Amino acid sequence: MNYRYKIQNKDIDELFEGILKLETVEECYRFFDDLCTINELEAFGQRLKVAKMLIEKKTYHQIEQVTGISAATISKISKSFTFGPATSELVINRLKGNE
């Protein structure tokens, strides 16, 4: 299946290729510290937590209470499971050692 990405260009390809070259969590911290604000990093972490909670079948209300993330953002993440590549689920399963 060919998924149509919202944005794809040479710069983003190179960013992702660079991320794939990182070998440790420490390298990731240093790399993302160079490129992202604290708020951006926290947002990524929270969004992964939302994806985990959606997989666990938590309600939007439960997720909002735990994470403080808006229903609109939760909905966006939820739609990726239905209409998008749902790759966050792949990552979560790999983190759990299920794949």
C-alpha positions as CSV (number, residue, x, y, z in Angstrom):
1,M,0.0,0.0,0.0
2,N,1.4,3.4,-0.9
3,Y,0.6,5.9,1.8
4,R,0.4,9.5,0.7
5,Y,2.4,11.6,3.2
6,K,1.2,15.0,4.3
7,I,4.6,16.4,3.5
8,Q,7.6,14.8,2.0
9,N,10.7,16.4,0.6
10,K,14.5,16.0,0.4
11,D,15.1,17.9,3.7
12,I,12.7,15.7,5.6
13,D,14.0,12.6,4.0
14,E,17.5,13.6,5.2
15,L,16.2,14.3,8.7
16,F,14.7,10.8,8.9
17,E,17.7,9.2,7.5
18,G,19.8,11.0,10.1
19,I,17.5,9.8,12.9
20,L,17.9,6.3,11.7
21,K,21.7,6.7,12.1
22,L,21.4,7.4,15.8
23,E,22.4,4.4,17.9
24,T,21.6,5.2,21.6
25,V,19.0,7.1,23.6
26,E,21.7,9.5,24.6
27,E,22.5,10.3,21.0
28,C,18.8,10.9,20.4
29,Y,18.6,13.3,23.4
30,R,21.6,15.2,22.1
31,F,20.3,15.3,18.5
32,F,16.8,16.4,19.4
33,D,18.1,18.9,21.9
34,D,19.9,20.5,19.0
35,L,16.8,20.8,16.9
36,C,13.8,21.0,19.1
37,T,12.4,23.1,21.9
38,I,11.5,21.5,25.2
39,N,7.8,21.9,24.4
40,E,8.2,20.2,21.0
41,L,9.9,17.2,22.6
42,E,7.3,17.0,25.4
43,A,4.6,17.1,22.7
44,F,6.1,14.2,20.9
45,G,6.3,12.2,24.1
46,Q,2.7,13.0,25.0
47,R,1.5,12.1,21.6
48,L,3.2,8.7,21.9
49,K,1.5,8.3,25.3
50,V,-1.9,9.1,23.7
51,A,-1.3,6.5,21.0
52,K,-0.5,3.9,23.7
53,M,-3.7,4.8,25.6
54,L,-5.7,4.5,22.4
55,I,-4.3,1.1,21.8
56,E,-5.4,0.2,25.4
57,K,-8.9,1.4,24.5
58,K,-8.9,4.3,26.9
59,T,-11.6,6.9,26.2
60,Y,-10.9,10.4,25.0
61,H,-11.9,11.7,28.4
62,Q,-9.5,9.4,30.2
63,I,-6.7,10.4,27.9
64,E,-7.4,14.1,28.3
65,Q,-7.4,13.7,32.1
66,V,-4.0,11.9,32.2
67,T,-2.2,13.8,29.4
68,G,-3.8,17.2,29.3
69,I,-4.0,16.9,25.5
70,S,-7.0,18.3,23.7
71,A,-9.7,16.1,22.2
72,A,-8.8,17.5,18.8
73,T,-5.2,16.2,19.0
74,I,-6.4,12.9,20.4
75,S,-8.8,12.6,17.4
76,K,-6.0,13.3,15.0
77,I,-3.9,10.5,16.5
78,S,-6.9,8.2,16.6
79,K,-7.6,8.9,12.9
80,S,-4.1,7.7,12.0
81,F,-5.1,4.2,13.3
82,T,-8.2,4.2,11.1
83,F,-7.1,6.1,7.9
84,G,-3.3,6.4,8.0
85,P,-0.3,4.2,8.3
86,A,-0.8,3.7,12.1
87,T,3.0,3.4,12.4
88,S,2.9,4.6,16.0
89,E,1.3,1.2,16.8
90,L,4.2,-0.5,15.1
91,V,6.7,1.5,17.3
92,I,4.7,0.8,20.5
93,N,4.7,-2.9,19.7
94,R,8.5,-2.8,19.1
95,L,9.0,-1.0,22.3
96,K,7.1,-3.7,24.1
97,G,9.1,-6.4,22.3
98,N,6.0,-7.7,20.5
99,E,7.5,-7.4,17.0
